Amino acid sequence: MTDLNQGSISAYWHSLKANENGLVPVITTEEVSNQVLMMAWMNEEAFTKTLESKKVTYFSRSRNKLWVKGEESGNTQELVELRIDCDADTVLLKVKQKGSACHTGDKTCFDGVVVWAAK
């Protein structure tokens, strides 16, 4: 797929069902392994910047501002693919992850407590 223009990016954003705060949840996976790296949020500006720059940009609810992944840590995410789910209420990203994804230094934010597992 080729680069999108401003009009098509806007149309995709407006097809999403953002919450009352204008945000959609984003699940981010690693391109080769498909491992889930993290869950975050995007607003329209973050969605647009991500598609325009191919540098993943999220919206921080705690800081109430945009943040480009790796801007401070160097642990960057380069966009490989962006999908919208069947209900148009969640975004799925596939990225080239440089360094760790989690702010704790772990590769993924899901290296934590296992509550239950079949094996």
C-alpha positions in Angstrom: 0.0 0.0 0.0 1.3 3.5 -0.8 1.3 6.6 1.3 -2.0 8.1 2.2 -3.0 11.7 1.5 -4.4 14.0 4.2 -8.0 13.4 3.0 -7.8 9.7 3.2 -6.1 9.8 6.6 -8.9 12.0 7.9 -11.5 9.7 6.4 -10.0 6.6 8.1 -9.8 8.5 11.5 -13.5 9.6 11.1 -14.5 5.9 10.4 -13.2 5.1 13.9 -15.5 5.1 17.0 -13.4 7.2 19.4 -14.5 7.3 23.1 -16.0 10.4 24.8 -12.4 11.8 25.1 -11.7 11.5 21.4 -9.4 8.5 21.9 -9.1 5.0 20.5 -7.1 2.2 22.0 -4.1 1.0 20.1 -2.5 -2.5 20.4 1.1 -2.5 19.2 2.8 -5.7 18.0 6.3 -6.5 16.8 6.5 -7.1 13.0 8.4 -10.4 12.9 7.2 -12.2 16.0 3.7 -10.6 16.2 4.3 -10.4 20.0 2.1 -7.9 21.7 4.3 -5.1 22.9 2.0 -2.6 24.5 -1.4 -0.9 24.6 -1.8 2.8 24.4 -4.1 5.5 23.0 -4.3 7.7 20.0 -6.3 10.9 19.3 -6.8 12.2 15.8 -3.5 14.1 15.8 -1.5 11.1 17.0 -3.2 8.9 14.3 -2.4 11.5 11.6 1.2 12.0 12.7 1.8 8.3 12.8 0.6 7.8 9.3 2.4 10.8 7.9 5.8 10.3 9.6 5.8 6.5 10.1 7.1 7.2 13.6 4.5 5.9 16.1 2.9 8.7 18.0 0.5 8.1 20.9 -1.6 10.3 23.2 -0.6 10.3 26.9 -3.7 10.5 29.1 -1.6 11.1 32.2 0.4 14.0 30.6 -2.5 15.1 28.3 -0.2 15.4 25.3 1.2 13.6 22.3 4.4 11.5 22.6 6.5 10.0 19.9 7.6 6.5 21.1 11.3 6.6 21.8 11.7 10.4 21.6 13.3 10.5 25.0 14.4 6.8 25.5 15.6 6.0 22.1 13.4 2.9 22.0 11.6 3.8 18.8 8.8 2.3 16.9 8.7 2.5 13.1 5.3 1.9 11.6 5.1 -1.2 9.3 1.3 -1.6 9.2 -1.8 0.1 10.7 -5.1 -1.8 10.8 -8.6 -0.9 12.1 -10.6 -3.7 13.7 -14.0 -5.0 12.5 -15.9 -2.8 15.0 -13.8 0.3 14.0 -13.1 1.0 17.7 -9.5 -0.3 18.0 -6.3 0.2 16.0 -3.7 -2.5 15.6 -0.1 -1.5 14.8 2.7 -3.6 13.5 6.1 -2.0 14.2 9.8 -2.3 13.9 10.7 -2.0 17.6 14.2 -0.6 18.5 15.0 -1.4 22.1 12.4 -2.2 24.7 8.8 -1.2 24.3 7.9 -1.0 28.0 8.9 2.0 30.1 10.2 -0.5 32.7 12.8 -1.6 30.2 11.1 -4.9 29.4 10.7 -5.9 25.8 6.9 -5.9 26.2 4.5 -4.4 28.7 3.0 -7.9 29.1 6.0 -9.6 30.8 4.3 -9.1 34.1 2.2 -11.3 36.4 0.6 -14.4 34.8 -2.8 -14.6 36.4 -3.7 -17.9 34.8 -2.4 -20.2 32.0 -3.5 -23.6 30.7 0.0 -25.0 30.9 
